Structure formats: structure tokens, C-alpha cells
Amino acid sequence: MIKKILNNSLVLVNDGDEEKIIMGKGVGFSSHIGEKVDIKKIEKIFSLEKKNTLQNYERLAMEIPEIYFEIAGEIVERANKEFTGIFNAQLFLSLTDHISYSVERVNKGIVLQNRLIWDIKAFYSKEFTVGLWALTLIKEKIGIQLPEEEASNIAFYLVNAQSSALKMGETILSITMLKEILNIIQYHTNHLLNKDDLHYLRLVTHIQFFVQRVLEGKMLKNREIFLLNQYVRLYPSETKCLEKINQYVKNCVGKDISVDEKFYLLIHIIRNVQELDGTDEY
């Protein structure tokens, strides 16, 4: 049942005890409060998880042309196909607002540099690819070519949305921590990590989730103390590298890495060093 018409493409509905935003071309046109939504016009449905989300929808619906909602909706749809997470109304809103503002800046000749662009391209290549696809979509829809930095900005929103517990600032910190931990491994072991190797890709993925657990306060429990001690004894050099990482993490968040996190991180460090030395035992 329609509760509020936001614009021609967006309406607020009651679905049982839950409020939802329905998006579709002309879904709000000639519609009235209290009517049922024309199912044929429904393109996307977003659940409202926070009370202030509706207020943000109402504000944007008044300020931003409908085409930007359409663009953001297609990007969210593409992201949901590419990644396992379910992207919510907040991402839809954030992208709508960001893209509209980005186009406005470009029209005024203002280009803002994204200092994380190379890190995002290196560590979140799938999200960056979606960002590049989004730039093509924007060009098709409104005829404006946004700079490549905007692909990394869109990718950043996707990275942030995949961890609903992290705020924007924490997502920036997570990307920085990922880069610095990899740098520590390279400098300490005196090895340039092979970015095409499977062990490297597994290491990056492990560190991404490790950093997320650290920032969310969900580090793995201390159950592998015996195995960790065995590996510490067998691999003293890699252990020193691990100690440097622990100190770095402690400087960032004020916490030591848990025993289990140390153990699994040490395993990945050893695998990468052995692969580069040609002594891969795994």
C-alpha cells in the first residue's frame, strides 16, 4: 500500500509492519496514497533499516533529478550480482547523492584526487571493475564522462557496504592497514610479493578479512596456542615479521592480535616466502 509518493520513480509503501522504498519508472506518476503499487512498474525494492533513511530519501527526491536514482539503482543491481553481500538502501542513497555531486563538480571543472585510488585498484579489483562499468553507464545515461578517480570512489562505497558494521573512516583505515601489512611483509622478508601467485591472492584475501575482524572487534579466539608455538620455533624470521605486524596493529587500534589470528597470518606469510624461495612445502 502506497504511504507516500517521493517522486515519479520512488514511492514509500507499507509491507506489513515494514516500510519499503519501491523504485520504478513512472511508479509514482498518477498514483495516490492508499493505492496498491502497479506490480508491472516495480524495478527495485529497498528495505528501510534506519529511521533517518526515509528522511534522506525525501531530501534527495526533492533535490536530485530522477535519472541519478535510476543510475544508482542499476549500480546496486550490478553489485548484487557480482558480490555475495546484499546491498541495502543506504548504499543506493549514498551512490545517488555521490554521483549527482560528482557530475556537478565535473560540470564546474572541479576534479578531486582520491589518494586511495591505487590501493583500491590493487586490492579491490572487482569493486573497481564495477566502478569502471558505472562510469560507462553514467556516460550512456547523461553524456558526461567522469574521471577514473570516480571509479575508485564508487568501488569504495561498495567495499564499505560489504561490511555494514564499519563506518566510512574505518573502511579507509582498513584499506590503509591492508597496504601497510603487505609492505611490512615485503620489507621484512626482503621479498617482492608475486601478485600473480595464488598464495599472494590468498594472503590479500586473508588480510582483508583479518583487518575487518580487528576493526569490528571479532578476532578469532585463542585456541591454537600449541600450533602457534611450534611454528614460532620453526620459523623465527617469519615470526619476527609477525611481531612487527602485531605492533603495527596495536598502534592502529590499541589491541594485540589474538593467538589464532597470529597463527593463520603466520601460515600465509610462510607460504608466500617459501613460494618466492622455491621451497614451497604447502
N, C-alpha and C positions, 0 to 999 in steps of 0.2 A: 504493500500500500504506500503510495507517494505521501511523504510527510512534508517535503519542501523541494521546490524547484530552484536549483542553483544557477543554471543557465540552460541553453538549448541542448547541451550534451551531458549534463550532470543533474541527477536528482537524488535526494535523500529519501530512503524508504525504511519502513519498519518491517523487519522479518522476524516475527515472533517477538522475543524480548531484545533482539539485536538490531542496531541501526547500521545500515549499509549505504554506501555510495554506488549508484549504478551509472555507468558511462555508456554512451551510445549515440551515434549521430541522430539528432532530432528527438532523442528520448524525452527531452523536456519541452519540446515545441508542441503547443496546443494541448499540453497535459494539464491536469488540475489536481490539486491536493485532495487526497482521499481516493483517487482512482488507482486502479492496478496498472502496473507498467506493461507496456506492449512488449511481450517477450521477443518479438522479431527484431526489436531495436536494441536489445541488450548486447553489448560487446564485452564489457568487463564489469566485475563486481569487486568492490573493496570493502572489507570489514573495518569499522572504526574501533580501534583498540584503545584510544585515549580520548577523553572528553574534548581536549583542545584541538583535536584533529578536525572536527567539524567546523570550528571557528576558522581554522586555517583554510579549509575548503571554501568557505563562504567568502573570505577575504580575497583569495586568489581568483575565484569565479567572477568577482566584480572588477578585478584589476587586470587580468591576463586574458588575451584572446583565446578562443576555444581551441585553435589549432595546436597550441602548446600542450594542452591536456591530451589531445589525440597523439601527439608525438611521444609524450612521456608514457602514455598507456601502451604504445607499441614497443617501447624500450623495455618496460616491465614485463610484457608478454614474452619478448625475446629472452630476457634474463631468466624467466621461469623455465624456459625450455632448455637453456644452457646449463643451469646450475640446479642443485638438488634443493636448495632452500626455497621457501615460499616468500616471495617479496610482497610486502604489505602496502597499505595506503600511505604510510609515511614516506616510503621511497617514491611512490607516484607523485606525492605532493612536492617533495624535495627536488625531483627532476624537473617537474613543471616549472617551479619557481626559478631553478638554476638556469635552465635552458632559455627561458624568457629573458632573464637578466643578462646572460651571455650574448644573446643576439643584440640586445640593446647596447651593450658595451662595444661590440664589433661595429655596429652602425655609427657609433660615436668615435671610432678609431682607437679605442682603448683595448690593449692586449695585456692581460695579467699573466705573469710567468708562474708556472707550477713547479716548485722546486723538487717535487716528488715524482715528476714525470718519468725519469729514467728508472727509478726504483719500481714504480708501478708496472712499467713495460717489462722489466726483468722478472719480477716476482709474481705478478698477477696478469700474465699474458692473455688469459682467456677473458678476463674482465676488460682488458684494454682492447681486445679484438671487438667485443661488443660495443665499446666506446667508439671505435672507428666506424663500425656499422651504423651507429647512431648519428655520426656526423654526415654520413651519406644520406640517411633518412631525412635529416634536417634540411639538407641541400635540396632534396627532392620535394619536400613539403613547402618550403618557404623561399627557396632560391638563394640562401645565404650559406657560404662555406665558412664554418667555424675553424679556428686553428687546431692543430694536433693536440695542444695542451688541453683542449676541452674533452678530447677522448679520454685522457687520463683523469680529468675531473669526474666524468661520468663513471669511469671504472672505479674511482674512489668511493663514490656513492654505493656502487654495487658491493664493494668489499665491506664497507661499513654496514650495509643492510644484512649481510650474511651472518653478522654477529649482533643480534638485537640488544645484547647486554652491554656492548661497547658504545661509548659516545664518540663523536667526531674526533675530539682531541686524543682519545685513547687509540682510535684507529690510526691516526697519524703516528703516534708513538709506536704502535705495533709494527708499522712498515719500517720505521727507523730502527727498531730493535732487531728486526729480521736482517736488515742490511748490515748492522754493526756486528751481530753474532757471526754472520758469514765472514766478515772482514777479520774478526778475531781468529777464526779457524784458519783462514788463509795465511795471515801474518805469523801466527804461532807455528804452524806446521811447515811454513815456507813452501807451500804448495798453492799453485793457482788452480782452483777447483774446476773440473771439467763440466761445463754447463750442459753438455750434451749427454752426459753419462746418467744412467738410471739411478745410481747411488746418490748423485747430486740432486736430482729431481726429488728423490725420496727425502733427502736431508732438508731441502727447502720446504717441502710439504710438512715434514715433522716440526720444523721450527715455527712455521706459520701457526699450527695448532697449539704448539707449546706456548708461544707468546700469548695467544688468545686465552689459554688456561691460566697463565700467570696473571694477566690483567683482569680476568673475571674471578680470580681467587679460587680456581678449581684445579689446582695442580694435583697430579696423581699421588696416591698415598705412598707411605714409606714401607713398602713390602719387600723390596728387592735388595736389602742391605747386604746379604751374603754374596749375591752375584756381583753387586757393585764393588765390593771389597776385592773380589777375585780379579775383576777387570782392572781395577786401580793398580793392583800388584803387577799384572801382566803388561800393562800399557802406561808406563809412567809419563811419557811425553804427552800423549793424548789427554791424560788426566790433568796435567798442568794447563792444557788448553781449556779443559772443562772448568778448572778453578777460575781462570780468567773470565770465562763466560758467567760463572756464578757471581763474581764480583761486579761485573757489568750490570747484571740483572738486579743485584742488590742495590746498586747505585740508582737504578731507574725506579724501582718500586719498593725498596726498603725491605725486601724479603730474600732469604736464601732459597735456592732451588731445592725442591724436595728430593729425597733419595731416589725414588722411582724415575723422576724426570731426569736426574743426573745420569742414571743408568742407561736409559733409552737414548739420550743425547750422546753419551759416550760411544754407544754402539754405532751410531750414524757417523760420528767423527772417525772412528777406527775404519769403518768400511770405505769411506772416501779416501783416507790416507793410503790404505792398502791398495785400492784400485789404482791410484796415481803412482805408487811404488811398484806396481806389478806383482804384488804379493797377496792378492785378494783371496781370503780364506772363506768368504761367505758366498 
